[in-house]
Amino acid sequence: MRVIRAAELAKAGSFFRVLETTDRAQVAVMTLGPEDVSGEMGTDHPQSDQVLFVLEGGGSVRIDDEVEELHAGDVVIVPAGKPHQVRGPNRTLNFYAPVAYPNESSD
């Protein structure tokens, strides 16, 4: 068992960091500044659903052609294969099922 403590999330200053991976799921934290985006609009995880929880901040999320503002406490579900992009500033906790990324950070 691994418990990811709030202090670990607060100090995860890198752009994107995988925190834990099992055989079937994964959790990561992403930190975006005011002008940052999660990447080019596209399909970053074609086989994995993503549940994104906004820990702090706001910004917006775009899925296909739909854009919604984000606020702390919001939850977004991105179905596998859907082109999407998250815009900061925010810090999000991201859950993927099945596993989407290697268990290493990407700065």
C-alpha distances in whole Angstrom, upper triangle without the diagonal:
4,7,10,13,16,18,16,17,21,21,20,24,24,25,22,19,16,13,10,11,11,14,15,14,14,14,16,19,22,25,29,32,35,36,33,32,29,32,35,35,34,31,28,26,28,26,23,23,22,21,22,22,24,23,26,29,31,33,33,32,34,33,36,39,38,37,35,35,31,30,27,25,27,25,26,25,27,27,27,30,31,33,32,32,30,32,32,31,28,24,22,19,19,17,18,18,19,18,21,20,20,16,19,21,24,26
4,6,9,13,14,12,14,17,17,16,20,20,22,19,16,13,10,8,10,11,14,15,14,12,12,14,15,19,22,25,28,31,33,30,29,26,29,32,33,32,29,26,24,27,25,22,22,20,20,20,19,21,20,23,26,28,30,30,29,32,31,35,37,36,35,33,32,29,28,25,23,24,23,24,24,25,26,26,29,30,31,30,29,27,29,28,28,25,21,19,16,16,15,17,18,18,17,19,19,18,14,16,18,21,23
4,6,10,11,10,11,14,15,15,19,20,21,19,16,14,10,10,12,13,17,17,15,13,12,13,14,18,20,24,27,29,31,29,28,26,29,32,32,32,30,27,25,28,26,23,22,20,19,19,17,19,17,20,24,26,28,29,28,31,31,34,37,35,33,31,30,26,25,22,20,22,21,23,23,25,26,26,29,30,31,29,28,26,28,27,26,22,19,17,14,15,15,17,19,20,18,20,20,20,16,18,18,22,23
4,7,8,7,8,11,12,11,15,16,18,16,13,11,8,9,12,14,18,18,15,12,10,10,11,15,16,20,23,26,28,25,25,22,25,29,29,29,27,24,23,26,25,22,21,18,17,16,15,16,14,17,20,22,25,26,25,28,28,32,34,32,30,28,27,24,22,19,18,20,19,21,21,23,25,25,28,28,29,26,25,23,25,23,22,19,15,14,11,13,13,16,18,19,18,19,18,18,15,16,16,19,20
4,5,5,7,9,10,11,15,17,19,17,15,14,11,12,16,18,21,21,18,16,13,13,12,16,17,20,22,25,28,25,26,24,27,30,31,31,30,27,26,29,28,25,24,21,19,18,16,16,13,16,19,22,24,26,26,29,30,33,35,33,31,29,27,23,22,18,17,20,20,22,23,25,27,28,30,30,31,28,27,24,25,23,22,19,15,14,12,15,16,19,21,23,21,22,21,21,18,18,18,21,21
4,5,5,6,9,10,13,16,17,16,15,15,12,14,18,20,24,23,20,17,14,13,11,14,14,18,20,22,25,23,24,22,26,29,30,30,29,27,26,29,29,25,24,21,18,16,14,14,10,12,16,19,21,23,24,27,28,32,34,31,29,26,24,21,19,15,15,17,18,20,22,24,27,28,30,30,30,27,25,22,23,20,19,16,12,12,11,14,16,19,22,24,22,23,22,23,20,20,18,20,21
4,5,5,6,9,12,14,17,16,15,16,13,15,19,22,25,25,22,19,16,14,12,15,15,18,19,22,25,23,24,23,26,30,31,32,31,28,28,31,31,27,26,23,21,19,17,16,13,14,17,20,23,25,26,29,30,34,36,34,31,29,26,23,21,17,18,20,21,23,25,27,29,30,32,32,32,29,27,24,24,21,19,17,13,14,13,17,18,22,25,26,24,25,23,23,20,19,18,20,20
4,5,5,6,10,12,14,13,11,12,9,12,16,19,22,23,19,16,13,11,10,13,13,17,19,22,24,22,22,21,24,27,29,29,28,25,25,28,28,25,24,21,20,18,16,16,13,14,17,20,22,24,25,28,29,32,34,32,30,28,26,23,21,18,18,20,20,22,24,25,27,28,30,30,29,27,25,22,23,20,19,16,13,13,12,15,16,19,22,23,21,21,20,20,16,15,14,17,17
4,6,5,8,11,12,11,10,11,9,12,16,19,22,22,18,15,11,9,7,9,10,14,16,19,21,19,19,18,21,25,26,26,25,22,22,26,26,22,22,18,17,14,12,12,9,11,14,17,19,21,21,24,25,29,31,29,26,24,22,19,18,14,15,17,17,19,20,22,24,25,27,27,26,23,21,18,19,17,16,13,9,9,8,12,14,17,20,22,20,20,18,19,16,15,14,16,15
4,6,8,11,13,13,12,14,13,16,19,22,26,25,22,19,15,13,10,11,10,13,14,17,20,18,19,19,22,26,27,28,28,25,25,29,29,26,24,21,19,16,14,13,9,10,13,16,18,21,22,25,27,30,32,30,27,25,22,19,17,14,15,18,18,20,23,24,27,28,29,29,28,25,22,19,19,16,15,12,9,11,11,14,17,20,24,25,23,23,21,22,19,18,16,17,16
4,6,9,12,12,11,13,12,16,19,23,26,26,23,19,16,13,10,11,10,14,15,18,20,18,20,19,22,26,27,28,28,25,26,29,29,26,26,22,21,19,17,16,13,13,15,18,20,23,23,27,28,32,33,32,29,27,25,22,20,17,19,21,21,23,25,26,29,29,30,30,29,26,23,20,20,17,16,14,11,13,13,16,19,21,25,26,23,23,21,21,18,16,14,15,14
4,6,8,8,7,10,9,13,16,20,23,23,20,16,13,10,7,8,8,11,13,17,19,16,17,16,19,22,24,25,24,21,22,26,26,23,23,19,19,16,15,14,12,13,15,18,19,21,21,24,25,29,30,29,27,25,23,20,20,17,18,20,20,21,22,23,25,25,27,27,26,23,20,18,18,16,15,13,9,11,11,13,16,18,22,23,20,19,17,17,15,13,10,12,11
4,7,8,9,12,12,16,19,23,26,26,22,19,16,12,9,8,7,9,11,14,16,14,15,14,17,21,23,24,24,21,22,26,27,24,24,21,20,17,17,15,13,13,14,17,18,20,20,23,25,28,30,29,26,25,23,20,19,18,19,21,21,22,24,23,26,26,27,27,25,22,20,17,16,14,13,12,9,12,13,15,18,20,24,25,22,21,18,19,17,14,11,11,9
4,6,6,10,12,15,18,22,24,24,21,17,15,11,9,7,7,9,11,15,15,12,14,12,14,18,20,21,22,18,20,24,25,22,22,19,19,17,17,16,15,15,16,18,18,19,20,22,24,26,28,27,25,24,23,20,21,19,21,21,21,21,23,22,25,24,25,25,23,20,18,16,16,14,14,12,10,12,13,14,17,19,22,23,20,18,16,16,14,12,8,8,6
4,7,10,13,16,18,22,24,23,20,17,14,10,8,5,5,6,9,13,13,9,10,8,11,14,17,18,18,15,17,21,22,20,20,17,17,15,16,15,14,14,15,16,15,16,16,18,20,23,24,24,22,21,20,18,19,18,20,20,19,19,20,19,22,22,22,21,20,17,14,12,12,11,12,11,9,10,12,13,16,17,21,22,19,16,14,15,15,12,9,7,5
4,7,10,13,14,18,20,20,16,13,11,7,6,4,7,9,12,15,16,12,11,9,11,15,16,17,16,13,14,18,19,17,17,14,15,13,14,14,14,15,16,17,16,17,16,18,19,22,24,24,22,21,21,18,19,18,19,19,18,17,18,17,20,19,19,19,18,16,14,12,13,13,14,12,10,10,10,10,12,13,17,18,15,13,11,12,11,9,6,5,6
4,6,9,11,15,18,18,15,11,9,5,5,6,9,12,15,19,19,16,15,12,14,18,20,19,18,15,15,19,19,17,17,15,15,14,15,15,15,16,18,19,19,20,19,21,22,25,27,26,25,24,23,21,21,19,20,20,19,19,19,18,21,20,21,21,21,19,17,15,17,16,17,14,11,11,10,10,12,13,16,17,14,12,10,10,8,7,4,6,8
4,6,8,11,14,14,11,8,6,4,7,9,12,15,18,22,22,19,18,14,16,19,21,20,18,15,14,18,17,15,15,13,14,13,15,16,16,18,20,21,21,22,20,22,22,25,28,27,26,25,25,22,22,21,20,20,19,18,18,18,19,18,20,21,21,19,18,17,19,19,19,17,13,12,10,9,10,10,13,14,10,10,8,8,6,6,6,8,11
4,7,11,14,14,11,8,6,5,7,10,13,17,20,23,24,21,20,17,19,23,24,23,21,18,17,20,20,17,17,15,15,14,15,16,15,18,20,22,23,23,22,24,24,27,30,29,28,26,26,23,23,20,20,20,19,19,19,19,21,20,22,23,24,22,21,19,21,20,20,17,14,12,10,10,10,12,14,15,12,13,11,11,8,8,8,11,14
4,7,10,11,9,6,5,7,10,13,17,20,23,27,27,24,23,20,22,25,25,24,22,19,17,20,18,15,16,15,15,15,16,18,17,20,23,24,25,25,24,26,25,28,31,30,29,28,28,25,25,22,21,22,20,20,19,20,21,20,22,23,24,23,22,21,24,23,24,20,17,15,12,11,10,11,12,13,10,12,11,10,7,9,11,14,17
4,7,8,6,4,7,9,12,15,19,22,26,29,29,26,24,20,22,25,25,23,20,17,15,18,16,13,15,14,15,16,17,20,20,23,25,26,27,26,24,26,25,27,31,30,29,29,29,26,27,25,23,23,20,20,19,19,19,18,20,22,23,22,23,22,25,25,26,23,19,17,14,12,10,9,10,10,7,10,9,9,6,10,12,15,18
4,5,5,6,9,12,16,19,22,25,29,32,32,29,27,23,25,27,27,25,22,19,17,19,16,14,15,15,16,18,19,22,22,26,28,29,30,29,27,28,27,29,32,32,31,31,31,28,29,27,25,25,22,22,20,20,20,18,21,23,25,24,25,25,28,28,29,26,22,20,16,14,11,10,10,9,8,11,11,11,10,13,16,19,22
4,6,8,12,15,19,21,25,28,31,34,34,31,29,25,26,28,28,25,22,19,16,17,14,13,15,16,17,20,22,25,25,29,31,31,32,31,28,29,27,29,32,32,32,32,33,30,31,29,28,27,24,23,21,20,19,17,20,23,25,25,26,26,29,30,31,28,25,22,19,16,13,11,10,8,7,11,12,12,11,15,18,20,24
4,7,11,14,18,20,24,26,30,33,33,29,27,23,24,26,26,23,20,18,14,15,12,10,11,13,14,17,19,22,23,27,29,29,29,28,25,26,24,26,29,29,29,29,30,28,29,27,25,24,21,20,17,17,16,14,17,20,22,22,24,24,27,28,30,27,24,20,17,14,11,9,6,5,6,10,12,13,13,16,19,21,24
4,7,10,14,17,20,23,27,29,30,26,24,20,22,24,23,21,18,16,13,15,12,9,10,10,11,14,15,19,20,23,25,25,26,25,22,23,22,24,27,26,27,26,27,24,25,23,21,21,17,17,15,15,14,13,16,18,20,20,21,21,24,25,26,23,20,17,13,11,7,6,5,5,5,8,10,12,11,14,16,18,21
4,7,10,13,17,20,23,26,27,23,21,17,19,22,22,20,17,15,12,15,13,10,11,10,10,12,14,17,17,20,23,23,23,23,20,22,21,23,27,26,25,25,25,22,23,21,20,19,16,16,15,14,15,14,17,18,20,19,19,19,22,22,23,20,17,14,11,8,6,5,7,7,5,7,8,10,8,11,13,15,18
4,7,10,14,17,20,23,24,21,19,16,18,21,21,20,18,15,14,17,15,12,12,10,9,10,11,13,13,17,19,20,21,20,19,21,20,23,26,25,24,23,23,20,20,18,17,17,14,14,14,14,16,15,18,19,20,18,18,17,19,19,20,17,13,10,7,6,5,6,9,11,9,10,10,11,10,11,12,14,16
4,7,10,13,17,20,21,17,16,13,15,19,19,19,17,14,13,17,17,13,13,10,10,10,11,12,12,15,17,18,18,18,17,19,19,22,25,24,23,22,21,18,19,17,16,16,15,15,15,15,17,16,18,19,19,17,16,14,17,16,17,14,11,8,6,5,7,8,12,13,11,10,9,11,9,10,9,11,13
4,7,10,14,17,18,15,14,12,15,18,19,19,18,15,16,19,19,16,16,12,12,9,10,10,9,12,13,15,16,16,16,18,19,23,25,23,21,20,19,16,16,14,15,15,14,14,15,16,18,18,20,20,20,17,15,13,14,13,14,10,7,6,5,6,9,11,15,17,14,13,12,14,12,12,10,11,12
4,7,10,13,14,11,10,8,12,15,16,17,17,14,15,19,20,17,16,13,12,10,10,10,10,11,12,13,13,14,13,16,17,20,22,21,19,18,17,14,15,14,15,15,14,14,15,15,18,18,19,19,18,15,12,10,11,10,11,8,6,5,7,7,11,13,17,18,16,14,13,15,14,13,10,10,10
4,7,10,12,9,10,9,12,16,17,19,19,17,18,22,23,20,20,16,15,12,12,10,10,9,10,11,11,13,14,17,19,22,23,22,19,18,16,14,14,13,15,15,16,16,18,18,21,21,22,21,20,16,13,10,10,8,8,6,4,7,9,11,15,17,20,22,20,18,17,18,17,15,12,11,10
4,7,8,5,7,7,11,14,15,17,19,17,19,22,24,21,21,17,17,13,13,11,12,10,9,10,9,11,12,15,17,20,21,20,17,16,14,13,13,13,16,16,16,16,18,18,21,22,22,20,18,15,12,9,7,5,5,5,6,9,12,13,17,19,22,24,22,19,18,20,20,18,15,13,11
4,6,5,8,10,13,16,17,20,22,20,22,26,27,25,24,21,20,17,16,14,14,11,9,10,9,12,14,17,20,22,23,22,18,18,15,14,14,15,18,18,19,19,21,21,25,25,25,23,21,18,14,11,8,5,4,7,9,12,15,17,20,22,26,28,26,23,22,24,23,21,17,16,13
4,6,9,12,14,16,17,20,23,21,24,27,29,27,26,22,22,18,18,15,15,12,9,9,8,11,13,16,19,22,21,20,17,16,14,13,14,15,18,18,19,19,22,22,25,26,26,24,21,18,14,11,8,5,4,8,11,14,17,19,23,25,28,30,28,26,25,27,27,25,21,19,17
4,7,10,12,13,15,18,21,20,23,26,28,26,25,22,22,19,19,17,18,16,13,12,9,11,13,15,18,20,20,19,16,16,15,15,16,18,21,20,21,20,23,22,25,26,25,23,20,17,13,11,7,6,7,10,13,15,19,20,23,25,28,30,28,25,24,26,26,24,21,18,16
4,7,8,11,13,16,18,16,19,22,25,23,22,19,20,16,17,15,16,15,13,12,10,11,12,14,17,19,19,19,16,16,15,14,16,17,20,19,19,18,20,19,22,23,22,20,17,14,10,9,6,5,7,9,11,13,16,17,20,21,25,26,24,21,20,22,23,21,17,15,13
4,5,8,9,12,14,13,16,19,21,20,19,16,17,14,16,14,16,15,14,12,9,9,9,11,13,15,16,16,13,14,14,13,16,17,19,18,18,16,17,16,19,19,18,16,14,10,7,6,4,6,9,10,12,12,15,15,18,19,22,23,22,19,18,21,21,20,17,14,13
4,7,8,10,11,10,13,16,18,16,16,13,14,12,14,14,16,16,14,13,11,11,10,11,12,15,16,16,14,15,15,14,16,17,19,17,16,14,15,13,16,16,16,14,12,9,6,5,6,8,11,11,11,11,13,12,15,15,19,20,18,15,14,17,18,17,14,12,12
4,6,8,10,9,12,15,18,17,17,15,17,15,18,17,19,19,18,17,14,13,12,12,13,14,16,17,15,17,17,17,20,21,22,20,19,17,17,15,17,16,15,14,11,9,6,8,9,11,14,14,15,14,16,15,17,17,20,21,19,15,15,17,19,17,15,12,12
4,6,9,9,13,15,18,18,18,17,19,17,20,20,22,22,21,19,16,14,12,11,12,12,14,15,15,17,18,18,22,23,25,22,21,18,18,15,17,16,14,13,9,8,7,10,11,14,16,17,18,18,19,18,20,19,21,22,21,17,17,19,22,20,18,15,16
4,7,9,12,13,17,16,16,15,17,16,19,19,22,22,21,18,15,13,11,8,9,9,10,12,12,15,16,17,21,22,24,21,19,16,16,13,15,14,12,10,6,5,5,9,11,14,17,18,19,18,19,17,19,18,20,21,20,17,17,21,23,22,21,18,18
4,6,9,10,13,14,14,14,17,16,20,20,23,24,23,21,18,16,13,10,9,9,12,14,14,17,19,19,23,24,25,22,20,17,16,12,13,11,9,8,4,6,7,11,14,17,20,20,20,19,20,17,18,16,18,18,18,14,15,19,21,21,20,17,19
4,6,6,10,10,11,11,15,15,19,20,23,24,24,22,20,17,14,12,10,10,13,15,16,18,20,20,23,24,24,22,19,16,14,10,10,8,6,6,5,7,9,12,15,19,21,21,20,18,19,15,16,14,15,15,15,11,13,16,19,20,19,17,19
4,6,9,9,11,10,14,14,18,19,21,23,23,21,19,17,14,13,12,13,16,17,18,19,21,20,23,23,23,21,19,16,14,11,11,9,8,9,8,8,9,12,15,18,20,19,18,16,16,13,14,11,13,13,12,8,9,13,15,16,15,13,16
4,6,5,8,8,12,13,17,19,22,24,24,23,21,19,16,15,13,14,18,19,19,20,22,21,24,24,23,21,18,15,13,10,9,6,6,8,9,10,12,14,17,20,22,21,19,17,16,12,12,9,10,10,9,6,8,12,14,16,16,15,18
4,6,8,10,14,16,20,22,25,27,27,25,24,21,17,16,13,14,17,19,20,21,24,23,26,26,26,23,20,17,14,10,9,5,4,7,9,11,14,16,20,23,25,24,23,20,19,15,14,11,11,10,11,8,11,15,17,19,19,18,21
4,7,10,13,16,20,22,25,27,28,27,26,23,20,19,16,16,20,21,22,23,25,24,27,27,26,23,20,17,14,11,9,5,6,10,12,14,17,19,22,25,27,25,24,20,19,15,13,10,8,7,9,7,11,14,16,19,20,19,23
4,6,10,12,16,19,21,24,25,24,23,21,17,17,15,16,20,20,21,21,23,22,24,24,22,20,17,14,11,9,7,5,7,10,12,13,15,16,20,22,24,22,20,17,15,12,9,6,5,5,7,6,10,13,15,17,18,18,21
4,7,10,13,16,19,22,23,21,21,19,15,15,13,15,18,18,18,18,20,19,21,21,19,17,13,11,7,6,5,4,8,9,12,12,14,15,19,21,23,20,19,15,14,10,8,6,5,7,9,9,12,16,17,19,19,19,22
4,6,10,13,15,18,19,18,18,16,13,13,12,15,18,17,17,16,18,16,18,17,16,14,10,8,6,5,6,7,10,10,12,11,12,12,16,17,19,17,15,12,10,7,6,5,7,9,10,9,12,15,16,18,17,17,20
4,7,10,13,15,17,16,16,15,12,14,13,16,19,17,16,15,16,14,15,14,13,10,7,6,5,6,9,10,13,13,14,12,13,12,16,17,18,15,14,10,8,6,5,7,9,12,12,12,14,18,18,19,19,19,21
4,7,9,12,13,12,13,12,10,12,12,16,18,16,15,13,13,11,12,11,10,8,6,5,6,8,11,13,15,14,15,12,12,10,13,13,14,11,10,6,6,5,6,9,12,14,14,14,15,18,18,19,17,17,19
4,6,9,11,11,13,12,12,15,15,19,21,18,16,14,13,10,10,8,7,6,5,7,9,11,14,17,19,17,18,15,14,12,14,13,14,10,9,5,5,6,8,12,15,17,17,17,18,20,20,20,19,19,20
4,6,7,7,10,10,11,14,16,20,21,18,16,13,11,7,7,5,5,5,6,8,12,14,17,19,21,19,19,16,14,11,12,10,10,7,6,4,7,9,12,15,18,21,20,19,20,22,21,21,19,19,20
4,7,9,12,13,14,18,20,23,24,22,19,16,14,10,9,5,6,8,10,12,15,17,20,22,24,23,22,19,17,14,14,12,11,7,6,5,7,10,13,16,20,22,21,21,21,23,21,21,19,19,19
4,7,10,12,14,18,20,24,24,22,19,16,13,10,7,5,7,9,12,14,17,19,23,24,26,24,23,20,17,14,13,10,9,6,5,7,10,13,16,20,23,25,24,23,23,25,24,23,20,20,20
4,7,10,13,16,19,22,23,20,17,14,11,8,6,6,9,10,13,14,18,19,23,25,26,24,22,19,16,12,11,8,6,4,6,9,12,15,18,21,25,27,26,24,24,27,26,25,22,21,20
4,7,10,13,16,19,19,17,13,10,7,5,4,6,9,9,12,12,16,17,21,23,24,21,20,16,14,10,8,7,6,5,8,10,13,15,18,21,24,26,26,24,24,27,26,26,23,22,21
4,7,10,14,17,16,14,10,9,6,5,7,10,12,11,13,13,16,16,20,22,22,19,17,14,11,8,5,5,5,6,10,11,14,16,19,21,24,26,26,23,24,26,26,25,23,21,20
4,7,10,13,13,10,7,6,4,5,8,11,13,11,12,11,13,13,17,19,19,16,14,11,8,6,5,7,9,9,12,12,15,15,18,19,22,25,24,22,23,26,26,26,23,21,21
4,7,10,10,8,6,6,7,7,11,13,14,11,11,8,10,10,13,15,15,12,11,7,6,4,6,9,11,11,13,12,14,13,16,17,19,21,21,19,20,24,24,24,22,20,21
4,6,7,6,4,7,9,10,14,17,17,14,13,10,11,10,12,14,14,10,8,5,5,6,8,12,14,14,16,15,17,16,17,18,20,22,22,19,21,24,26,26,24,22,22
4,6,5,7,9,12,13,16,19,19,15,13,10,10,7,9,11,10,7,6,4,7,9,12,15,18,17,18,16,17,15,17,16,18,19,20,18,20,23,25,25,24,22,23
4,6,8,11,15,16,20,22,22,19,17,14,13,10,11,12,10,7,5,6,9,12,14,18,20,20,22,20,21,19,20,19,20,21,22,19,22,25,27,28,26,24,26
4,7,10,13,16,20,23,23,19,18,15,15,13,14,16,14,10,9,9,10,13,14,18,20,21,23,21,23,21,23,22,23,25,26,23,25,29,30,31,29,27,28
4,7,10,13,16,19,20,16,15,12,13,12,14,16,15,11,11,9,11,12,13,17,19,19,21,19,21,20,21,21,23,25,25,23,25,29,30,31,29,27,28
4,7,10,13,17,17,14,14,12,13,13,15,18,17,13,12,9,9,10,10,13,15,16,18,17,19,18,20,21,23,25,26,23,25,28,29,29,27,25,26
4,6,10,13,14,11,11,10,12,13,16,19,19,15,14,11,11,10,10,12,14,14,16,15,18,17,19,21,23,25,26,24,25,29,29,29,27,26,26
4,7,11,12,10,11,11,14,15,18,21,21,18,17,14,12,10,9,10,11,11,14,14,17,17,20,22,24,27,27,25,26,29,29,29,27,25,25
4,7,9,6,9,9,13,14,18,20,21,18,17,14,12,9,9,9,10,9,11,10,13,14,17,19,22,25,25,23,24,27,27,27,24,23,23
4,6,6,9,11,15,17,20,23,24,21,21,17,16,12,12,11,10,9,10,11,13,15,18,21,24,26,26,25,26,28,28,27,25,24,24
4,6,9,12,15,17,21,23,25,23,23,19,17,14,14,12,11,8,9,9,11,14,16,20,23,25,25,24,25,27,26,26,24,24,23
4,7,10,13,16,20,22,24,22,23,19,18,15,16,15,14,11,11,10,11,13,15,18,21,24,24,23,24,27,26,26,24,24,25
4,7,10,13,16,19,21,19,20,16,16,13,14,14,14,11,11,10,11,12,14,17,19,22,22,22,23,26,25,26,24,24,25
4,7,10,13,16,18,16,17,15,15,12,15,15,16,13,12,9,10,10,11,13,16,18,19,19,20,24,23,24,23,23,24
4,6,10,13,15,13,14,11,12,10,13,14,16,13,13,10,11,10,10,12,14,17,18,17,19,22,22,23,22,22,23
4,6,9,12,10,12,11,12,12,15,17,19,16,16,13,12,10,10,10,11,14,15,15,17,21,21,23,22,22,24
4,6,8,7,9,8,10,11,14,17,19,17,17,13,13,10,10,10,11,13,14,13,15,19,20,22,21,20,22
4,6,6,9,10,13,14,18,20,23,21,20,17,16,13,12,10,10,12,14,12,16,19,21,23,23,22,25
4,6,9,10,13,15,19,22,24,22,21,18,17,13,12,9,9,10,11,10,13,17,19,21,21,21,23
4,6,9,12,15,19,22,24,23,23,20,19,16,15,12,12,12,14,11,14,18,20,22,22,21,23
4,6,10,13,16,19,22,21,21,18,19,15,15,13,14,15,16,14,16,20,22,23,23,21,23
4,7,11,14,17,20,20,20,18,19,16,17,15,17,17,18,15,17,20,22,23,22,20,22
4,7,10,14,16,16,17,15,16,14,15,14,16,18,18,15,16,20,22,22,20,18,20
4,7,10,13,13,14,13,15,13,16,15,18,20,19,16,17,20,21,21,19,17,17
4,7,9,9,11,10,12,12,15,15,19,20,19,17,17,20,21,20,18,16,16
4,7,8,10,11,14,14,18,19,22,24,23,20,20,23,23,22,19,17,17
3,5,8,10,13,14,18,20,23,25,24,21,21,24,24,22,19,17,16
4,7,10,14,15,19,21,25,27,25,23,23,25,24,23,20,18,17
4,6,10,12,16,19,22,24,23,21,21,23,22,21,18,17,16
4,7,10,13,16,20,22,20,19,18,20,19,18,15,15,14
4,6,10,13,16,19,17,16,16,18,17,17,15,15,15
4,7,10,14,16,15,14,14,17,15,15,14,15,16
4,7,10,12,11,11,12,14,13,14,13,14,16
4,7,9,9,9,11,14,13,15,15,16,18
4,6,6,6,9,12,12,14,15,16,19
3,5,7,10,13,14,17,18,19,22
4,6,10,12,13,16,18,19,22
4,6,8,9,12,14,15,19
4,7,9,11,13,13,17
4,6,8,9,10,14
4,6,8,10,13
4,7,10,13
4,7,10
4,6
4
